[in-house]
Amino acid sequence: MTFTERIKKEMMVIKALGVVYGDIGTSPIYTIAIILALIAPTTENLYGILSFIFWAMTILVSIQYAWLATSLSKKGEGGTVVLVQILTPYLKNAKTVTIISILGFIGISLMIGDGVITPAISILSAVEGIILIPNYEDTSKLTLLLIASGIAFALFAVQKNGVEKVASAFGPIMVIWFIILGIIGLYNIGLNPEIILAINPSYAMEFAIEHPFITFIMLADVILATTGGEALYADMGHLGRLPILKGWLFVFFALILSYYGQGAFVLSHPEAIKSPLFEMTKDFMPILYVPFLILTIMATIIASQAMISGIFSVLYQAMTTRIFPHFKVNYTSHELRSQIYIGSINWFLFICVIIMLFVFQESGKLAAAYGLAVAGAMSITAILMSIIFAKKRQKLKMSFAILSAVTSFIFFVSCLMKIPHGGYWSLLIASIPLGLIIVYTQGQKHLYLALSPISKREFLAEYNKQYSSVVHIKGTALFFARKITDAIPAYITKTMFKNGILYDRNIIVTLKYSNEPMGVTSTLLPMAEGLELLVINAGYMEILNIEQILKDKSIEERTIFYGDEEIVSKKFRWKLYAFIKDASPTFASFYNFPNEKLIGVSHRVEI
């Protein structure tokens, strides 16, 4: 390996620190403080808390994601969608496939619910550090909320311009962040080195035996130390497995030093339970407190940015695989496929974040809503992995996957206790995309059945008759079809036969998304004189440039036809589906074809 290649690999590790570890890396700001709001900071309690945190991070992040999940990929890609795609070929029962698909839908929705609370709790917990600055102790709650709202607005406002340029700075900033966390934590551990004994799981077990009810409640807060762990798998396709694993070794060590340093500090400063991280940083070197606070705010912005980009990416996959309605997508980078912007989603997230800020008003209260969505998503991931390893007959990995599934489910059940205290917000937010997915997928099925396509044989017989007897329009016309099996969409027959519109060259274009995340192939097949079928096969994570594919095939289209269904129904859910479909960009405009070439063929359908 050359020196240049080695440098590039190390730079990928640094980039992973900015892209992957922002969320989990900012958890030390609030996790210990939130737990200690529930439990007295005695030596016995602190040892039990720190033991729970260490083993939660080990099982739910190191084992579940860093080892097991990252070993499952398609062409290096990861995420809930990938797990569903890996598992589906092993399933022979249609009902089982449906159940697994629904689990995937829920996983996507829970990620969005988590994505709303992440910026709110991260930014607000950092801003609350202002009250420890001399002369700013009396800063009002409203002022803190307005500052947090201003930061959130700036974060969401810059999304439309893309974050490719500033993203290059994320990695080095997070390197500094983790180094400082580690140094301050190590310093306080050095003052009370016995705290490191809390790594022993017996302290967690003894605490659980002596305080079973409190332990059950506390687990809902312990899981906050693992939030963001799912990014190790979800972002694997952008960076590769090795840089992410190397980065995790560094991050895990820095986080443990920070958590155990906070524990050591609280043992000698029991009055510092409201903000242990900020208090021990101020105690460590008062002159550096304000720069550290600024760094903290930057780290929380990076954590929020990573979550927003992740939601954009997941929803794009859902749109291309036709389980989510199309939204207008802007591509903000010519080089990075992952850099996209979905305006309607962006501002929906922003509004939800502001609602979270002003409803809960304090990061400690926000924690009451945080963790439920994370635990739910982790449970789904672990269940899917357990089934996959069972199908693959990998017994060792299956055993550990079951361990992680049981562990994450226990955390999830604990988090259910948060529902009356604000946890319902994450479920409420997650129910919006889940409802859209269910209505949209079911609506698509009923619409296709109601469109009454004609058989390919019947279509070709009528086409040959028409093509040989009518005058053709000069040039090439494209006719988009969602899928071509043995039937042709009704709008094509209406255009060609009822309206008598036939070009010299007519091409039916169908787009198929494969079970693979990446890769694009296209095949042009003759069907009859003047009639061809262009089949484009693409990975579900590909951002397609169909215009370029057409140019590569020497296709210079004059007109692009697509079906524009007007849906009529007496049932509310199909009326809702009709509204969603009308509000969404058309199939053709979603792929950025020139508007002057597009012609929608209207067709009234009753479902």
MARSE-567263 format. One line per 2 residues: number of its first residue (from 1); for each residue x negated, y, z negated of C-alpha. Coordinates in nm, 4 decimals. Last residue first. Example, Ala and Ser with C-alpha at 12.3 -4.5 7.8 and 13.67 -1.06 7.14 Angstrom:
% residues 2
2 = -1.3670:-0.1060:-0.7140 ~ -1.2300:-0.4500:-0.7800
//
This chain:
% residues 607
607 = 6.1717:0.2588:0.7198 ~ 6.3091:0.4617:1.0092
605 = 6.0676:0.5676:1.2813 ~ 6.0793:0.8722:1.5079
603 = 5.7946:0.8801:1.7615 ~ 5.5895:1.1829:1.8528
601 = 5.2953:1.1463:2.0903 ~ 5.0152:1.3645:1.9581
599 = 4.7933:1.5192:2.2247 ~ 4.4321:1.6042:2.1424
597 = 4.1892:1.7429:2.4004 ~ 4.2137:2.1094:2.2982
595 = 4.1660:2.0126:1.9340 ~ 3.8122:1.8827:1.9960
593 = 3.7715:1.5535:1.8060 ~ 3.6651:1.5822:1.4445
591 = 3.7122:1.2226:1.3255 ~ 3.9974:1.3164:1.0946
589 = 4.1569:1.4917:1.3950 ~ 4.2208:1.1542:1.5587
587 = 4.3735:0.9788:1.2573 ~ 4.5877:1.2807:1.1823
585 = 4.5007:1.5128:0.8959 ~ 4.7170:1.4528:0.5883
583 = 5.0213:1.6589:0.4865 ~ 5.2534:1.4674:0.7205
581 = 5.1281:1.1340:0.5835 ~ 5.1722:1.2384:0.2215
579 = 5.5249:1.3692:0.2935 ~ 5.6192:1.0502:0.4789
577 = 5.4866:0.8406:0.1895 ~ 5.6984:1.0437:-0.0518
575 = 6.0022:0.9872:0.1674 ~ 5.9030:0.6203:0.1656
573 = 5.9003:0.6211:-0.2154 ~ 6.2329:0.8072:-0.2327
571 = 6.4292:0.5639:-0.0176 ~ 6.6654:0.7053:0.2461
569 = 6.3991:0.7013:0.5140 ~ 6.2902:0.8844:0.8277
567 = 5.9255:0.8937:0.9335 ~ 5.8111:1.1065:1.2269
565 = 5.5164:0.9156:1.3712 ~ 5.2370:1.0892:1.5582
563 = 5.0653:0.8249:1.7703 ~ 4.7425:0.9327:1.9382
561 = 4.6429:1.0510:2.2832 ~ 4.3024:1.1967:2.3715
559 = 4.2690:1.3797:2.7018 ~ 3.9851:1.4477:2.9471
557 = 3.7487:1.1838:2.8157 ~ 3.3918:1.1635:2.9363
555 = 3.2906:0.8050:2.8648 ~ 2.9284:0.7235:2.9508
553 = 2.9206:0.4546:2.6768 ~ 2.6595:0.6535:2.4834
551 = 2.8811:0.9585:2.5297 ~ 3.1742:0.7740:2.3717
549 = 2.9614:0.6717:2.0725 ~ 2.8499:1.0343:2.0349
547 = 3.2116:1.1538:2.0266 ~ 3.2863:0.8827:1.7692
545 = 3.0395:1.0289:1.5208 ~ 3.1138:0.8009:1.2299
543 = 3.0277:0.8474:0.8647 ~ 2.9490:0.4867:0.7751
541 = 3.0419:0.3573:0.4300 ~ 3.3021:0.1058:0.5565
539 = 3.0567:-0.0385:0.8060 ~ 3.1646:0.0119:1.1640
537 = 3.3018:-0.1918:1.4532 ~ 3.4188:0.0155:1.7491
535 = 3.6300:-0.1741:2.0026 ~ 3.6824:0.0021:2.3367
533 = 3.9529:-0.1649:2.5446 ~ 3.9730:-0.0942:2.9152
531 = 4.2421:-0.0154:3.1752 ~ 4.1903:0.1153:3.5279
529 = 4.2456:-0.2316:3.6754 ~ 4.3128:-0.4641:3.3848
527 = 4.1769:-0.5451:3.0364 ~ 3.8030:-0.4712:3.0716
525 = 3.6079:-0.4715:2.7416 ~ 3.3873:-0.1945:2.6047
523 = 3.2071:-0.3020:2.2855 ~ 3.0817:-0.0772:2.0068
521 = 2.8522:-0.1472:1.7139 ~ 2.7928:0.0520:1.3953
519 = 2.6107:-0.0604:1.0804 ~ 2.6555:0.0012:0.7078
517 = 2.8784:-0.1103:0.4230 ~ 2.9519:-0.4635:0.5491
515 = 3.3054:-0.5981:0.5123 ~ 3.3836:-0.4441:0.8515
513 = 3.5794:-0.1362:0.9483 ~ 3.7545:-0.1719:1.2831
511 = 3.8293:0.1222:1.5104 ~ 4.0461:0.0770:1.8171
509 = 4.0215:0.2726:2.1399 ~ 4.2496:0.2028:2.4362
507 = 4.0844:0.3379:2.7498 ~ 4.2695:0.4531:3.0604
505 = 4.0761:0.5450:3.3755 ~ 4.2503:0.6918:3.6757
503 = 4.5051:0.8318:3.4348 ~ 4.8594:0.7135:3.3706
501 = 5.1368:0.9261:3.2267 ~ 5.4741:0.7965:3.3478
499 = 5.6682:0.9327:3.0518 ~ 5.8586:0.6088:2.9889
497 = 5.5780:0.3769:3.1037 ~ 5.2452:0.5281:3.0011
495 = 5.3376:0.7513:2.7083 ~ 5.6156:0.5296:2.5685
493 = 5.4013:0.2180:2.6111 ~ 5.1169:0.3870:2.4226
491 = 5.3530:0.5150:2.1490 ~ 5.4763:0.1591:2.0836
489 = 5.1388:0.0298:1.9699 ~ 5.0129:-0.2773:2.1659
487 = 5.0342:-0.6272:2.0207 ~ 4.8275:-0.9459:2.0144
485 = 4.5552:-0.8072:1.7912 ~ 4.4783:-0.4406:1.8459
483 = 4.4522:-0.2229:1.5385 ~ 4.4918:0.1416:1.4551
481 = 4.5303:0.2317:1.8210 ~ 4.3871:0.5421:1.9829
479 = 4.4630:0.6056:2.3496 ~ 4.1821:0.7729:2.5416
477 = 4.2358:0.9281:2.8822 ~ 3.9836:0.9516:3.1672
475 = 3.9925:1.1670:3.4761 ~ 4.2389:1.2349:3.7568
473 = 4.6054:1.1757:3.6831 ~ 4.7348:0.8672:3.8619
471 = 5.0256:0.8559:4.1064 ~ 5.2588:0.5664:4.0343
469 = 5.3034:0.2221:4.1974 ~ 4.9910:0.0144:4.1287
467 = 4.9451:0.1417:3.7741 ~ 5.3135:0.0843:3.6897
465 = 5.3243:-0.2849:3.7877 ~ 4.9860:-0.3564:3.6317
463 = 5.0986:-0.1825:3.3121 ~ 5.4281:-0.3748:3.2945
461 = 5.2495:-0.7111:3.3063 ~ 4.9765:-0.5879:3.0734
459 = 5.2307:-0.4769:2.8112 ~ 5.4216:-0.8051:2.8175
457 = 5.0985:-0.9995:2.7697 ~ 4.9796:-0.7672:2.4916
455 = 5.3033:-0.8107:2.2997 ~ 5.5088:-0.5037:2.2169
453 = 5.4766:-0.2966:1.9005 ~ 5.7913:-0.2514:1.6906
451 = 5.6963:0.0598:1.4938 ~ 5.8910:-0.0647:1.1891
449 = 5.6358:-0.3351:1.1000 ~ 5.3502:-0.0850:1.1200
447 = 5.5420:0.1637:0.9064 ~ 5.6150:-0.0941:0.6371
445 = 5.2469:-0.1873:0.6047 ~ 5.1278:0.1750:0.6089
443 = 5.3847:0.2697:0.3445 ~ 5.2582:-0.0050:0.1133
441 = 4.9004:0.1185:0.1489 ~ 5.0009:0.4851:0.1054
439 = 5.2360:0.4414:-0.1910 ~ 4.9853:0.2221:-0.3784
437 = 4.6828:0.4415:-0.3004 ~ 4.8647:0.7658:-0.3847
435 = 4.9855:0.6198:-0.7151 ~ 4.6295:0.5143:-0.8021
433 = 4.5005:0.8603:-0.7073 ~ 4.7526:1.0249:-0.9460
431 = 4.7430:0.7540:-1.2168 ~ 4.3759:0.8316:-1.2888
429 = 4.4715:1.1816:-1.4073 ~ 4.7414:1.0456:-1.6380
427 = 4.5125:0.7705:-1.7650 ~ 4.2393:1.0249:-1.8414
425 = 4.4957:1.2503:-2.0094 ~ 4.6460:0.9635:-2.2129
423 = 4.3224:0.9560:-2.4103 ~ 4.4332:1.2739:-2.5830
421 = 4.4862:1.1600:-2.9411 ~ 4.7754:0.9203:-2.8745
419 = 4.5641:0.7329:-2.6140 ~ 4.2459:0.7173:-2.8207
417 = 4.3371:0.3866:-2.9844 ~ 4.3145:0.2364:-2.6346
415 = 3.9415:0.3063:-2.6619 ~ 3.9044:0.0137:-2.9020
413 = 4.0659:-0.2162:-2.6458 ~ 3.8203:-0.0865:-2.3848
411 = 3.5223:-0.1412:-2.6147 ~ 3.6342:-0.5002:-2.6723
409 = 3.6795:-0.5366:-2.2941 ~ 3.3252:-0.4083:-2.2340
407 = 3.1841:-0.6697:-2.4723 ~ 3.3907:-0.9578:-2.3310
405 = 3.2959:-0.8648:-1.9750 ~ 2.9291:-0.8160:-2.0701
403 = 2.9174:-1.1631:-2.2245 ~ 3.1027:-1.3067:-1.9219
401 = 2.8410:-1.1477:-1.6957 ~ 2.5666:-1.2948:-1.9161
399 = 2.7084:-1.6446:-1.8712 ~ 2.7688:-1.5930:-1.4972
397 = 2.4097:-1.4788:-1.4541 ~ 2.2848:-1.8014:-1.6095
395 = 2.5379:-2.0194:-1.4258 ~ 2.4786:-1.8975:-1.0700
393 = 2.7400:-2.1219:-0.9084 ~ 2.8097:-1.8660:-0.6324
391 = 3.1824:-1.8771:-0.7124 ~ 3.1044:-1.8413:-1.0837
389 = 2.8649:-1.5544:-1.0074 ~ 3.1412:-1.3807:-0.8096
387 = 3.4058:-1.4413:-1.0783 ~ 3.1837:-1.2994:-1.3535
385 = 3.0917:-1.0024:-1.1345 ~ 3.4583:-0.9128:-1.0757
383 = 3.5314:-0.9326:-1.4492 ~ 3.2259:-0.7212:-1.5369
381 = 3.3167:-0.4490:-1.2869 ~ 3.6777:-0.4403:-1.4114
379 = 3.5631:-0.4118:-1.7733 ~ 3.3189:-0.1329:-1.6873
377 = 3.5956:0.0643:-1.5121 ~ 3.8236:0.0301:-1.8150
375 = 3.5475:0.1278:-2.0582 ~ 3.4694:0.4382:-1.8509
373 = 3.8372:0.5369:-1.8230 ~ 3.8841:0.5096:-2.1994
371 = 3.5538:0.6782:-2.2819 ~ 3.6642:1.0390:-2.2999
369 = 4.0062:1.1561:-2.4186 ~ 3.9222:1.1750:-2.7894
367 = 3.5756:1.2951:-2.6856 ~ 3.7437:1.6146:-2.5703
365 = 3.8211:1.6871:-2.9370 ~ 3.4512:1.6859:-3.0239
363 = 3.3733:1.8945:-2.7138 ~ 3.6078:2.1658:-2.8380
361 = 3.8895:2.3560:-2.6618 ~ 4.1038:2.0398:-2.6057
359 = 4.3779:2.1870:-2.3840 ~ 4.1652:2.4764:-2.2608
357 = 3.8714:2.2673:-2.1415 ~ 4.0803:1.9789:-2.0075
355 = 4.2985:2.2158:-1.8036 ~ 3.9827:2.3767:-1.6620
353 = 3.8492:2.0323:-1.5629 ~ 4.1833:1.9387:-1.4014
351 = 4.1812:2.2575:-1.1941 ~ 3.8229:2.1858:-1.0840
349 = 3.9025:1.8249:-0.9887 ~ 4.1943:1.9381:-0.7712
347 = 3.9628:2.2026:-0.6259 ~ 3.7102:1.9442:-0.5072
345 = 3.9734:1.6932:-0.3944 ~ 4.1338:1.9518:-0.1620
343 = 3.7941:2.0637:-0.0320 ~ 3.6428:1.7255:0.0498
341 = 3.2690:1.7863:0.0907 ~ 3.0131:1.5377:0.2170
339 = 2.6500:1.4674:0.1335 ~ 2.6273:1.0874:0.1171
337 = 2.5208:1.0508:0.4787 ~ 2.2075:1.2586:0.4124
335 = 2.0303:1.3973:0.7188 ~ 2.2727:1.6318:0.8954
333 = 2.4073:1.7531:0.5629 ~ 2.7297:1.9266:0.4598
331 = 2.9752:1.7001:0.6397 ~ 3.3220:1.8444:0.5875
329 = 3.6144:1.6098:0.5265 ~ 3.9828:1.7000:0.5619
327 = 4.1825:1.4416:0.3719 ~ 4.3038:1.1097:0.5078
325 = 4.5328:0.9030:0.2884 ~ 4.3762:0.6267:0.0769
323 = 4.3678:0.2505:0.1386 ~ 4.2748:0.2934:0.5011
321 = 3.9196:0.1481:0.4838 ~ 3.7924:0.4817:0.6113
319 = 3.9901:0.6745:0.3519 ~ 3.8808:0.4551:0.0579
317 = 3.5157:0.4842:0.1635 ~ 3.5590:0.8618:0.1768
315 = 3.7164:0.8455:-0.1682 ~ 3.4093:0.6697:-0.3079
313 = 3.1691:0.9247:-0.1557 ~ 3.3626:1.2299:-0.2727
311 = 3.3892:1.0783:-0.6224 ~ 3.0134:1.0150:-0.6327
309 = 2.9368:1.3698:-0.5210 ~ 3.1526:1.5022:-0.8068
307 = 2.9865:1.2701:-1.0618 ~ 2.6346:1.3664:-0.9519
305 = 2.7238:1.7341:-0.9745 ~ 2.8588:1.6933:-1.3274
303 = 2.5348:1.5341:-1.4491 ~ 2.3306:1.8045:-1.2720
301 = 2.5423:2.0754:-1.4383 ~ 2.4916:1.9008:-1.7736
299 = 2.1148:1.9005:-1.7208 ~ 2.1146:2.2717:-1.6331
297 = 2.3112:2.3487:-1.9520 ~ 2.0591:2.1488:-2.1557
295 = 1.7656:2.3275:-1.9897 ~ 1.9191:2.6627:-2.0891
293 = 1.9598:2.5329:-2.4461 ~ 1.5984:2.4145:-2.4454
291 = 1.4818:2.7584:-2.3300 ~ 1.6877:2.9083:-2.6209
289 = 1.5453:2.6640:-2.8782 ~ 1.1792:2.7023:-2.7823
287 = 1.0955:2.9627:-3.0495 ~ 1.2617:2.7497:-3.3179
285 = 1.0208:2.4561:-3.2724 ~ 1.1180:2.1212:-3.4302
283 = 1.3932:2.2700:-3.6510 ~ 1.5700:2.4199:-3.3500
281 = 1.5380:2.0883:-3.1668 ~ 1.6640:1.9034:-3.4772
279 = 1.9708:2.1269:-3.4979 ~ 2.0469:2.1088:-3.1247
277 = 2.0365:1.7295:-3.1194 ~ 2.2165:1.6874:-3.4530
275 = 2.5063:1.9212:-3.3648 ~ 2.7914:1.8812:-3.6158
273 = 2.6034:1.6367:-3.8441 ~ 2.3354:1.8846:-3.9492
271 = 2.4362:1.8983:-4.3187 ~ 2.2873:1.5518:-4.3736
269 = 1.9355:1.6926:-4.3075 ~ 1.6900:1.4214:-4.4230
267 = 1.8917:1.1254:-4.2965 ~ 2.0300:1.3467:-4.0161
265 = 1.6800:1.3900:-3.8731 ~ 1.6086:1.0160:-3.8704
263 = 1.9387:0.9482:-3.6904 ~ 1.8675:1.2242:-3.4389
261 = 1.5251:1.0703:-3.3756 ~ 1.6931:0.7306:-3.3299
259 = 1.9241:0.8759:-3.0637 ~ 1.6459:1.0724:-2.8914
257 = 1.3914:0.7883:-2.8957 ~ 1.6592:0.5519:-2.7611
255 = 1.7376:0.7991:-2.4822 ~ 1.3717:0.8406:-2.3788
253 = 1.3096:0.4621:-2.3691 ~ 1.6269:0.3988:-2.1678
251 = 1.5399:0.6801:-1.9249 ~ 1.1891:0.5508:-1.8496
249 = 1.2991:0.1900:-1.8014 ~ 1.6040:0.3159:-1.6095
247 = 1.3882:0.5043:-1.3584 ~ 1.1994:0.1879:-1.2703
245 = 1.5325:0.0093:-1.2181 ~ 1.6687:0.2910:-0.9991
243 = 1.3486:0.3129:-0.7939 ~ 1.3606:-0.0674:-0.7375
241 = 1.7279:-0.0948:-0.6368 ~ 1.7307:0.1494:-0.3468
239 = 1.7972:0.5216:-0.3420 ~ 2.1236:0.5994:-0.1627
237 = 2.2602:0.2446:-0.1574 ~ 2.2008:0.2013:-0.5306
235 = 2.4205:0.4987:-0.6179 ~ 2.7218:0.2952:-0.7402
233 = 2.5075:0.0401:-0.9227 ~ 2.2974:0.2594:-1.1507
231 = 2.5894:0.5076:-1.1495 ~ 2.7902:0.2665:-1.3670
229 = 2.5693:0.3642:-1.6618 ~ 2.7202:0.7128:-1.6554
227 = 2.8897:0.6676:-1.9893 ~ 2.6781:0.4323:-2.2041
225 = 2.6234:0.6509:-2.5126 ~ 2.9938:0.7466:-2.5002
223 = 3.0662:0.3789:-2.5721 ~ 2.9785:0.4422:-2.9362
221 = 3.2826:0.6711:-2.9609 ~ 3.5494:0.4071:-2.8865
219 = 3.3357:0.1635:-3.0864 ~ 3.3984:0.3775:-3.3960
217 = 3.7671:0.2809:-3.4256 ~ 3.6877:-0.0921:-3.4281
215 = 3.3986:-0.0332:-3.6647 ~ 3.6218:0.1670:-3.9005
213 = 3.8636:-0.1283:-3.9134 ~ 3.5921:-0.3895:-3.9688
211 = 3.3948:-0.1953:-4.2351 ~ 3.1917:-0.4507:-4.4342
209 = 3.1708:-0.7127:-4.1590 ~ 3.1155:-0.4532:-3.8833
207 = 2.8421:-0.2778:-4.0812 ~ 2.6688:-0.6095:-4.1490
205 = 2.6850:-0.7010:-3.7794 ~ 2.5486:-0.3636:-3.6656
203 = 2.2617:-0.3878:-3.9159 ~ 2.1975:-0.7501:-3.8125
201 = 2.1410:-0.6318:-3.4556 ~ 1.7851:-0.5183:-3.5466
199 = 1.7197:-0.1952:-3.3555 ~ 1.7951:-0.0212:-3.6853
197 = 1.4373:-0.1025:-3.7910 ~ 1.3322:0.2079:-3.5935
195 = 1.4711:0.4200:-3.8778 ~ 1.1801:0.3076:-4.0991
193 = 0.9616:0.5596:-3.9136 ~ 1.1023:0.8632:-4.1018
191 = 0.8828:1.1628:-4.0140 ~ 0.7484:0.9792:-3.7078
189 = 1.1058:0.9164:-3.5959 ~ 1.1510:1.2946:-3.6027
187 = 0.8522:1.3511:-3.3726 ~ 0.9604:1.0642:-3.1452
185 = 1.3037:1.2246:-3.0950 ~ 1.1529:1.5639:-3.0113
183 = 0.9090:1.4045:-2.7652 ~ 1.1672:1.1728:-2.6066
181 = 1.4305:1.4393:-2.5492 ~ 1.1571:1.6691:-2.4119
179 = 1.0384:1.4000:-2.1689 ~ 1.3981:1.3230:-2.0660
177 = 1.4764:1.6872:-1.9838 ~ 1.1461:1.7493:-1.8032
175 = 1.2108:1.4474:-1.5801 ~ 1.5701:1.5711:-1.5386
173 = 1.4445:1.9033:-1.4016 ~ 1.1985:1.7232:-1.1709
171 = 1.4801:1.5065:-1.0263 ~ 1.7385:1.7838:-0.9776
169 = 1.5078:2.0138:-0.7780 ~ 1.5548:1.8274:-0.4477
167 = 1.9301:1.8457:-0.5050 ~ 1.9149:2.2239:-0.4619
165 = 1.8657:2.1936:-0.0877 ~ 2.1071:1.9045:-0.0247
163 = 2.3821:2.0528:-0.2399 ~ 2.6335:2.1313:0.0307
161 = 2.7835:2.4694:0.1079 ~ 3.1350:2.3545:0.0167
159 = 3.0094:2.2280:-0.3209 ~ 2.8927:2.5746:-0.4267
157 = 3.2378:2.6696:-0.5622 ~ 3.2675:2.3569:-0.7795
155 = 2.9546:2.4339:-0.9820 ~ 3.0213:2.8084:-0.9967
153 = 3.3726:2.7401:-1.1283 ~ 3.2389:2.4959:-1.3904
151 = 2.9806:2.7501:-1.5103 ~ 3.2510:3.0167:-1.5375
149 = 3.4824:2.7762:-1.7226 ~ 3.2058:2.6942:-1.9738
147 = 3.1445:3.0671:-2.0304 ~ 3.5200:3.1268:-2.0679
145 = 3.5510:2.8378:-2.3139 ~ 3.2595:2.9690:-2.5231
143 = 3.4149:3.3160:-2.5299 ~ 3.7521:3.1724:-2.6334
141 = 3.5900:2.9790:-2.9198 ~ 3.4454:3.3006:-3.0541
139 = 3.0724:3.3631:-3.0975 ~ 3.0187:3.4065:-3.4719
137 = 2.6806:3.2307:-3.4858 ~ 2.5432:3.4498:-3.2051
135 = 2.3138:3.6647:-3.4235 ~ 2.0534:3.3830:-3.4380
133 = 2.1194:3.1155:-3.1728 ~ 2.2996:2.8142:-3.3250
131 = 2.6362:2.9310:-3.1851 ~ 2.4979:2.9034:-2.8310
129 = 2.4795:2.5240:-2.8629 ~ 2.8522:2.5183:-2.7862
127 = 2.7583:2.5787:-2.4216 ~ 2.5965:2.2335:-2.4049
125 = 2.9008:2.0545:-2.5489 ~ 3.1247:2.2541:-2.3117
123 = 2.9236:2.1578:-2.0017 ~ 2.9111:1.7856:-2.0806
121 = 3.2691:1.7526:-2.2124 ~ 3.4333:1.9295:-1.9165
119 = 3.1997:1.8024:-1.6456 ~ 3.2529:1.4368:-1.7526
117 = 3.6288:1.4686:-1.8184 ~ 3.7316:1.5021:-1.4542
115 = 3.4985:1.2324:-1.3270 ~ 3.6276:0.9785:-1.5800
113 = 3.9775:1.0061:-1.4341 ~ 3.8243:0.9799:-1.0866
111 = 3.6327:0.6671:-1.1887 ~ 3.9540:0.5256:-1.3339
109 = 4.1192:0.5596:-0.9929 ~ 3.8422:0.3722:-0.8123
107 = 3.8521:0.0903:-1.0694 ~ 4.2315:0.0707:-1.0477
105 = 4.2150:0.0294:-0.6702 ~ 3.9476:-0.2412:-0.7085
103 = 4.1643:-0.4273:-0.9590 ~ 4.4498:-0.3983:-0.7078
101 = 4.2283:-0.5543:-0.4402 ~ 4.1415:-0.8426:-0.6744
99 = 4.5122:-0.9036:-0.7416 ~ 4.5955:-0.8907:-0.3697
97 = 4.3169:-1.1346:-0.2837 ~ 4.4483:-1.3677:-0.5548
95 = 4.7972:-1.3482:-0.4049 ~ 4.6603:-1.4322:-0.0598
93 = 4.4908:-1.7487:-0.1909 ~ 4.1684:-1.8439:-0.0155
91 = 3.9252:-1.6262:-0.2093 ~ 3.5511:-1.6647:-0.1511
89 = 3.5567:-1.4186:0.1414 ~ 3.7124:-1.1523:-0.0924
87 = 3.4361:-1.1552:-0.3565 ~ 3.1649:-0.9655:-0.1705
85 = 3.4125:-0.7054:-0.0361 ~ 3.5635:-0.6523:-0.3830
83 = 3.2150:-0.6115:-0.5326 ~ 3.1210:-0.3664:-0.2562
81 = 3.4307:-0.1522:-0.3205 ~ 3.3402:-0.1369:-0.6898
79 = 2.9932:-0.0010:-0.6156 ~ 2.6683:-0.1018:-0.4483
77 = 2.4865:-0.0788:-0.1157 ~ 2.1519:-0.2470:-0.0390
75 = 2.2708:-0.4133:0.2792 ~ 2.5580:-0.5588:0.0803
73 = 2.4850:-0.5757:-0.2902 ~ 2.4906:-0.7940:-0.5974
71 = 2.1594:-0.8014:-0.7881 ~ 2.2273:-0.4386:-0.8853
69 = 2.5329:-0.5551:-1.0804 ~ 2.3511:-0.8179:-1.2891
67 = 2.0246:-0.6562:-1.3962 ~ 2.0592:-0.2776:-1.4219
65 = 2.4406:-0.2824:-1.4423 ~ 2.5599:-0.5453:-1.6857
63 = 2.2292:-0.6278:-1.8569 ~ 2.0639:-0.2857:-1.8991
61 = 2.3861:-0.0810:-1.9035 ~ 2.6592:-0.2640:-2.0935
59 = 2.4437:-0.5111:-2.2887 ~ 2.1371:-0.2993:-2.3725
57 = 2.3205:0.0327:-2.4021 ~ 2.5765:-0.1232:-2.6369
55 = 2.2920:-0.2945:-2.8235 ~ 2.1062:0.0278:-2.8953
53 = 2.4220:0.2257:-2.9788 ~ 2.5507:-0.0419:-3.2202
51 = 2.2141:-0.0536:-3.3968 ~ 2.2112:0.3264:-3.4233
49 = 2.5574:0.3256:-3.5841 ~ 2.4690:0.0464:-3.8308
47 = 2.1463:0.2164:-3.9373 ~ 2.3335:0.5455:-3.9761
45 = 2.6045:0.3849:-4.1894 ~ 2.3603:0.2202:-4.4306
43 = 2.1534:0.5380:-4.4649 ~ 2.4634:0.7477:-4.5318
41 = 2.5873:0.9966:-4.2717 ~ 2.9621:0.9685:-4.3516
39 = 3.1703:0.8339:-4.0604 ~ 3.4296:1.0001:-3.8356
37 = 3.2662:1.3318:-3.7456 ~ 2.9442:1.1320:-3.7516
35 = 3.0516:0.9461:-3.4368 ~ 3.1163:1.2727:-3.2496
33 = 2.7816:1.4231:-3.3518 ~ 2.5939:1.1064:-3.2517
31 = 2.7488:1.1116:-2.9019 ~ 2.7388:1.4871:-2.8256
29 = 2.4127:1.6008:-2.6704 ~ 2.2756:1.2447:-2.6593
27 = 2.5184:1.1728:-2.3668 ~ 2.3309:1.4079:-2.1311
25 = 2.1131:1.1359:-1.9782 ~ 2.4093:0.9040:-1.9220
23 = 2.5599:1.1624:-1.6872 ~ 2.2433:1.2900:-1.5181
21 = 2.0908:0.9455:-1.4668 ~ 2.1696:0.8610:-1.1057
19 = 2.0970:1.1619:-0.8835 ~ 1.8374:1.3509:-1.0857
17 = 1.6474:1.0563:-1.2359 ~ 1.6839:0.8725:-0.9048
15 = 1.4944:1.1545:-0.7316 ~ 1.2022:1.0980:-0.9688
13 = 1.2045:0.7259:-0.8843 ~ 1.2204:0.8084:-0.5125
11 = 0.9209:1.0381:-0.5602 ~ 0.7275:0.7418:-0.7050
9 = 0.7987:0.5431:-0.3905 ~ 0.6881:0.8311:-0.1661
7 = 0.3647:0.8713:-0.3670 ~ 0.2881:0.4997:-0.3270
5 = 0.3464:0.5213:0.0477 ~ 0.1083:0.8169:0.0721
3 = -0.1612:0.6374:-0.1314 ~ -0.1395:0.3378:0.1024
1 = 0.0000:0.0000:0.0000
//
